[in-house]
Amino acid sequence: MKKVEEFKVNTLQDFQELVDKKDMGVKKAVVNAILNNLKSRRKNIHIMSVNCLKENSIFDITLQKEHFVDTLNENIKYFEEAEMYEECGKMLKAIETLNKGR
């Protein structure tokens, strides 16, 4: 398993703002974590860590494997808009693979 992305922010609110603004770095971290864990047997996958510097806390974000397809489907449009077509292809292939396993 590859190391997950760690986001360093001052406060948890700063991270929430990244999510609300649909930050592409957050989206890439989520998608890459899914793609790197397609064959995992674990039900919950560690997607990213959020290091809140002022709060001196680290939050680990996980995603249940049963939500992989929905999460990929939700994110693919942002990758299309950014013209990241190679990543879109990987996402579509992953969705197809995951749907076969259902």
N, CA, C and O of each residue as an XYZ file, in Angstrom:
408
protein
N       0.852     -1.187      0.000
C       0.000      0.000      0.000
C       0.889      1.238      0.000
O       1.844      1.327      0.771
N       0.569      2.187     -0.866
C       1.327      3.421     -0.972
C       0.946      4.372      0.152
O      -0.144      4.308      0.720
N       1.895      5.261      0.449
C       1.653      6.273      1.483
C       0.567      7.233      0.997
O       0.563      7.646     -0.163
N      -0.340      7.577      1.885
C      -1.417      8.491      1.513
C      -0.954      9.935      1.619
O       0.036     10.243      2.283
N      -1.676     10.794      0.964
C      -1.397     12.224      0.966
C      -1.685     12.811      2.345
O      -2.668     12.454      2.996
N      -0.807     13.720      2.776
C      -1.052     14.444      4.025
C      -1.210     15.921      3.690
O      -0.364     16.519      3.026
N      -2.302     16.490      4.160
C      -2.568     17.912      3.963
C      -2.247     18.646      5.249
O      -2.788     18.325      6.307
N      -1.364     19.634      5.159
C      -1.026     20.449      6.327
C      -1.799     21.755      6.232
O      -1.672     22.504      5.264
N      -2.593     22.007      7.245
C      -3.412     23.220      7.316
C      -3.296     23.785      8.733
O      -2.901     23.083      9.664
N      -3.642     25.045      8.876
C      -3.598     25.643     10.207
C      -4.707     25.102     11.101
O      -4.472     24.750     12.257
N      -5.924     25.039     10.549
C      -7.069     24.579     11.327
C      -7.903     23.620     10.488
O      -7.759     23.560      9.267
N      -8.762     22.883     11.145
C      -9.665     21.985     10.434
C     -10.587     22.775      9.513
O     -10.978     22.281      8.455
N     -10.937     23.991      9.903
C     -11.769     24.861      9.063
C     -11.074     25.163      7.733
O     -11.730     25.252      6.695
N      -9.738     25.321      7.762
C      -8.986     25.555      6.522
C      -9.117     24.369      5.574
O      -9.245     24.547      4.363
N      -9.085     23.164      6.128
C      -9.259     21.985      5.288
C     -10.683     21.931      4.740
O     -10.887     21.595      3.573
N     -11.661     22.259      5.572
C     -13.053     22.274      5.123
C     -13.229     23.242      3.958
O     -13.996     22.974      3.032
N     -12.521     24.366      4.004
C     -12.591     25.332      2.901
C     -12.034     24.730      1.615
O     -12.572     24.980      0.536
N     -10.964     23.940      1.712
C     -10.431     23.258      0.529
C     -11.476     22.319     -0.062
O     -11.667     22.273     -1.277
N     -12.144     21.575      0.804
C     -13.177     20.642      0.351
C     -14.334     21.422     -0.288
O     -14.815     21.056     -1.361
N     -14.774     22.493      0.375
C     -15.895     23.289     -0.137
C     -15.577     23.920     -1.493
O     -16.459     24.068     -2.338
N     -14.323     24.286     -1.691
C     -13.896     24.905     -2.957
C     -13.582     23.860     -4.022
O     -13.164     24.193     -5.131
N     -13.791     22.589     -3.671
C     -13.545     21.469     -4.578
C     -12.092     21.467     -5.082
O     -11.822     21.327     -6.275
N     -11.176     21.627     -4.126
C      -9.746     21.669     -4.408
C      -9.293     20.417     -5.156
O      -9.577     19.296     -4.733
N      -8.591     20.613     -6.262
C      -8.168     19.493     -7.096
C      -7.140     18.617     -6.374
O      -7.077     17.413     -6.623
N      -6.346     19.198     -5.494
C      -5.383     18.400     -4.732
C      -6.071     17.385     -3.848
O      -5.616     16.248     -3.722
N      -7.170     17.796     -3.236
C      -7.953     16.881     -2.398
C      -8.570     15.796     -3.273
O      -8.547     14.616     -2.922
N      -9.120     16.202     -4.407
C      -9.742     15.228     -5.312
C      -8.725     14.207     -5.817
O      -9.018     13.012     -5.868
N      -7.530     14.672     -6.190
C      -6.477     13.762     -6.653
C      -6.093     12.778     -5.557
O      -5.902     11.592     -5.826
N      -5.979     13.258     -4.333
C      -5.610     12.381     -3.223
C      -6.652     11.289     -3.020
O      -6.307     10.127     -2.803
N      -7.924     11.664     -3.089
C      -9.007     10.693     -2.912
C      -8.977      9.653     -4.026
O      -9.011      8.450     -3.768
N      -8.912     10.127     -5.262
C      -8.934      9.220     -6.415
C      -7.709      8.311     -6.411
O      -7.833      7.109     -6.646
N      -6.533      8.868     -6.149
C      -5.320      8.039     -6.125
C      -5.378      6.980     -5.040
O      -4.942      5.849     -5.254
N      -5.907      7.332     -3.884
C      -6.037      6.347     -2.809
C      -6.973      5.214     -3.222
O      -6.707      4.047     -2.934
N      -8.059      5.557     -3.890
C      -8.985      4.522     -4.365
C      -8.292      3.634     -5.386
O      -8.330      2.408     -5.276
N      -7.657      4.251     -6.383
C      -7.011      3.477     -7.443
C      -5.906      2.575     -6.888
O      -5.686      1.475     -7.396
N      -5.220      3.037     -5.855
C      -4.145      2.241     -5.259
C      -4.660      1.137     -4.343
O      -3.879      0.300     -3.890
N      -5.955      1.120     -4.064
C      -6.521      0.131     -3.133
C      -7.640     -0.693     -3.753
O      -8.463     -1.261     -3.035
N      -7.678     -0.762     -5.055
C      -8.752     -1.516     -5.715
C      -8.765     -2.982     -5.313
O      -9.833     -3.585     -5.210
N      -7.591     -3.561     -5.085
C      -7.513     -4.987     -4.778
C      -7.483     -5.273     -3.282
O      -7.396     -6.429     -2.867
N      -7.554     -4.241     -2.493
C      -7.505     -4.415     -1.043
C      -8.755     -5.148     -0.559
O      -9.850     -4.965     -1.091
N      -8.565     -5.968      0.444
C      -9.696     -6.682      1.040
C     -10.285     -5.917      2.222
O     -11.312     -6.304      2.778
N      -9.627     -4.842      2.590
C     -10.086     -4.052      3.730
C     -11.379     -3.318      3.378
O     -11.560     -2.867      2.247
N     -12.258     -3.206      4.341
C     -13.538     -2.521      4.109
C     -13.387     -1.011      4.174
O     -14.085     -0.293      3.459
N     -12.490     -0.516      5.018
C     -12.231      0.910      5.156
C     -10.814      1.202      4.691
O      -9.858      0.570      5.141
N     -10.691      2.157      3.793
C      -9.399      2.497      3.213
C      -8.977      3.884      3.698
O      -9.765      4.828      3.680
N      -7.731      3.987      4.128
C      -7.166      5.271      4.554
C      -6.947      6.116      3.304
O      -6.128      5.770      2.453
N      -7.681      7.227      3.195
C      -7.645      8.068      2.005
C      -6.607      9.176      2.127
O      -5.853      9.426      1.186
N      -6.562      9.839      3.277
C      -5.617     10.937      3.480
C      -5.532     11.256      4.959
O      -6.351     10.812      5.764
N      -4.513     12.042      5.293
C      -4.373     12.568      6.646
C      -4.418     14.083      6.573
O      -3.923     14.689      5.622
N      -5.013     14.680      7.581
C      -5.093     16.138      7.666
C      -4.367     16.540      8.950
O      -4.796     16.206     10.054
N      -3.262     17.263      8.782
C      -2.455     17.710      9.905
C      -2.825     19.159     10.207
O      -2.484     20.064      9.446
N      -3.518     19.372     11.314
C      -3.948     20.712     11.731
C      -2.888     21.274     12.678
O      -2.801     20.881     13.841
N      -2.095     22.188     12.162
C      -0.933     22.678     12.898
C      -1.298     23.436     14.169
O      -0.735     23.168     15.231
N      -2.232     24.379     14.073
C      -2.603     25.165     15.260
C      -3.305     24.324     16.310
O      -3.196     24.597     17.506
N      -4.019     23.310     15.871
C      -4.748     22.452     16.793
C      -3.898     21.281     17.267
O      -4.310     20.513     18.137
N      -2.699     21.151     16.684
C      -1.784     20.074     17.037
C      -2.477     18.708     16.970
O      -2.358     17.885     17.877
N      -3.204     18.496     15.868
C      -3.973     17.260     15.697
C      -3.809     16.742     14.274
O      -3.626     17.509     13.328
N      -3.878     15.435     14.152
C      -3.880     14.796     12.840
C      -5.152     13.976     12.733
O      -5.469     13.176     13.613
N      -5.878     14.187     11.639
C      -7.112     13.450     11.382
C      -6.883     12.528     10.192
O      -6.391     12.962      9.150
N      -7.237     11.269     10.347
C      -7.148     10.308      9.264
C      -8.524     10.155      8.637
O      -9.508      9.865      9.318
N      -8.574     10.354      7.335
C      -9.829     10.257      6.590
C      -9.877      8.892      5.915
O      -8.940      8.497      5.221
N     -10.972      8.181      6.124
C     -11.137      6.865      5.509
C     -12.379      6.853      4.618
O     -13.249      7.719      4.715
N     -12.432      5.858      3.758
C     -13.577      5.677      2.874
C     -13.898      4.190      2.835
O     -13.009      3.355      2.669
N     -15.168      3.872      2.988
C     -15.583      2.475      2.885
C     -15.500      2.051      1.428
O     -15.887      2.790      0.523
N     -14.995      0.861      1.224
C     -14.800      0.356     -0.130
C     -16.110      0.335     -0.928
O     -16.098      0.499     -2.148
N     -17.225      0.135     -0.244
C     -18.519      0.098     -0.935
C     -18.876      1.453     -1.569
O     -19.787      1.528     -2.393
N     -18.167      2.514     -1.190
C     -18.427      3.841     -1.745
C     -17.434      4.241     -2.840
O     -17.481      5.370     -3.328
N     -16.542      3.338     -3.227
C     -15.536      3.655     -4.240
C     -16.176      4.091     -5.562
O     -15.795      5.116     -6.126
N     -17.141      3.320     -6.053
C     -17.734      3.614     -7.359
C     -18.419      4.981     -7.342
O     -18.217      5.785     -8.251
N     -19.218      5.246     -6.323
C     -19.912      6.538     -6.235
C     -18.914      7.694     -6.158
O     -19.114      8.739     -6.778
N     -17.853      7.501     -5.401
C     -16.849      8.555     -5.239
C     -16.115      8.801     -6.552
O     -15.871      9.952     -6.915
N     -15.764      7.751     -7.260
C     -15.113      7.922     -8.566
C     -16.059      8.607     -9.555
O     -15.652      9.511    -10.284
N     -17.319      8.172     -9.575
C     -18.296      8.793    -10.472
C     -18.479     10.273    -10.161
O     -18.632     11.083    -11.075
N     -18.464     10.626     -8.905
C     -18.631     12.024     -8.508
C     -17.437     12.874     -8.924
O     -17.596     14.040     -9.286
N     -16.249     12.294     -8.874
C     -15.036     13.062     -9.144
C     -14.628     13.113    -10.607
O     -13.873     14.004    -10.995
N     -15.096     12.201    -11.416
C     -14.610     12.121    -12.801
C     -14.893     13.407    -13.585
O     -14.102     13.790    -14.447
N     -16.000     14.066    -13.296
C     -16.334     15.289    -14.034
C     -15.304     16.394    -13.812
O     -15.034     17.189    -14.711
N     -14.730     16.439    -12.608
C     -13.714     17.459    -12.320
C     -12.416     17.159    -13.071
O     -11.716     18.076    -13.501
N     -12.103     15.880    -13.225
C     -10.915     15.492    -13.983
C     -11.126     15.764    -15.475
O     -10.185     16.138    -16.176
N     -12.351     15.578    -15.958
C     -12.664     15.904    -17.353
C     -12.514     17.405    -17.590
O     -11.914     17.825    -18.579
N     -13.065     18.213    -16.674
C     -12.971     19.666    -16.806
C     -11.518     20.139    -16.812
O     -11.181     21.114    -17.484
N     -10.660     19.443    -16.061
C      -9.237     19.796    -15.994
C      -8.452     19.144    -17.140
O      -7.228     19.260    -17.202
N      -9.159     18.460    -18.045
C      -8.581     17.787    -19.201
C      -7.518     16.766    -18.806
O      -6.492     16.624    -19.470
N      -7.786     16.067    -17.721
C      -6.895     15.014    -17.235
C      -7.446     13.672    -17.719
O      -7.922     12.851    -16.935
N      -7.365     13.480    -19.027
C      -8.048     12.363    -19.660
C      -7.431     11.004    -19.322
O      -8.144     10.002    -19.270
N      -6.123     10.956    -19.094
C      -5.498      9.685    -18.720
C      -6.049      9.205    -17.377
O      -6.340      8.022    -17.203
N      -6.188     10.128    -16.438
C      -6.758      9.789    -15.137
C      -8.218      9.372    -15.277
O      -8.675      8.455    -14.595
N      -8.952     10.050    -16.166
C     -10.355      9.679    -16.411
C     -10.443      8.236    -16.898
O     -11.320      7.482    -16.474
N      -9.535      7.861    -17.786
C      -9.513      6.491    -18.290
C      -9.273      5.486    -17.180
O      -9.906      4.432    -17.138
N      -8.351      5.816    -16.275
C      -8.069      4.927    -15.139
C      -9.293      4.811    -14.236
O      -9.608      3.734    -13.730
N      -9.973      5.931    -14.044
C     -11.153      5.932    -13.189
C     -12.267      5.093    -13.808
O     -12.916      4.312    -13.112
N     -12.489      5.251    -15.115
C     -13.532      4.476    -15.795
C     -13.236      2.981    -15.737
O     -14.135      2.167    -15.527
N     -11.966      2.631    -15.925
C     -11.575      1.220    -15.854
C     -11.798      0.687    -14.441
O     -12.260     -0.442    -14.269
N     -11.474      1.490    -13.430
C     -11.681      1.070    -12.049
C     -13.166      0.882    -11.745
O     -13.555     -0.081    -11.083
N     -13.985      1.803    -12.229
C     -15.438      1.697    -12.021
C     -15.962      0.400    -12.636
O     -16.760     -0.314    -12.029
N     -15.497      0.109    -13.850
C     -15.909     -1.117    -14.529
C     -15.488     -2.351    -13.728
O     -16.274     -3.283    -13.555
N     -14.255     -2.352    -13.244
C     -13.732     -3.466    -12.456
C     -14.526     -3.644    -11.166
O     -14.895     -4.761    -10.802
N     -14.784     -2.534    -10.479
C     -15.534     -2.588     -9.224
C     -16.958     -3.058     -9.443
O     -17.492     -3.818     -8.634
N     -17.579     -2.618    -10.525
C     -18.951     -3.030    -10.807
C     -19.053     -4.511    -11.133
O     -20.068     -5.142    -10.841
N     -18.012     -5.068    -11.734
C     -17.998     -6.517    -12.033
C     -17.949     -7.324    -10.742
O     -18.495     -8.424    -10.664
N     -17.290     -6.766     -9.732
C     -17.132     -7.490     -8.476
C     -18.335     -7.409     -7.551
O     -18.334     -8.021     -6.483
N     -19.346     -6.673     -7.938
C     -20.536     -6.510     -7.079
C     -21.452     -7.699     -7.167
O     -22.494     -7.726     -6.512
